[in-house]
Amino acid sequence: MDREQMKDVEKLLAYEEIRQLAYRYALATDSRDIDALVELFVEDVQVGRDTFGREALRANFDEQLRAVGITILFVANHIIDFDDDEHARGIVYCKGEVQDGESWIHQAIQYRDSYERRDGKWLFVRRRHLLWYGSEIGENPLALPPAKWPAHHKGRGTIPESWDSWRRFWKKG
């Protein structure tokens, strides 16, 4: 392969690595794997106006995620623009479902991201959460009887409680 072809392949790999950040963010959030979540960000991530670092981010995520119950994030429409070989920006669309007490909320979200490659690995520098809307749906799916899948299609399933990280997160609180 010539250098131009290799550069194209490297760019394709960078696109995929950055897309994986958004997917892993959703999974780590939904499973409450805070360790995996903070590892997606640069070590000196800015948290708020004047706080920096993964430990500050860990505390921030812990507080935010304890304020809600189950979350389900569906990631789509990921647009990535490169500023140079080490920096990129992205827009990610997301449909979210959030347990808020006894309510079940549907959200339409857009993330505005900044990415940086450090030590050969793409990471979030910043992730801004913008909301189109959040709307309560009529029936709270958590109030349904167990589905006992595959016997029944309707009803409460076994996720997220079956995740070890979910149980550890709530055991600490």
C-alpha angles and dihedrals in degrees: 000000000000121000093260092054090047090051089053091051091048090052092050089051090049091052090053094046090052092047088053089057090062093045093047090047089057094047094045091048094048093045092042091234095157093174091057091043097056092044088066090069133071113266093246095047114161114239112192119329103316110008123096140185142049094279090058089047090049091054091047094051091045091055095044096047095047088058091067136039125221119003128191116190122191112194122206144144097042111184116188126189122185120221091186138325092294104034134057142162129216146187117210126187117211136182110207135191117199134185107222106181106295092343127091113212130198115205136189107209136181120197120204107203139190117200133191132186111228123177088351094305127109115229139170114263092179137357120194116196112211121183128214092181147325117210132179115236123219103246121043105223091206090065092061120105116255113290094214088209130239091027092060132025096201122065144057117319133205100258132124095019091060092064114097091214091054092053092046092049094053094040089060094052 
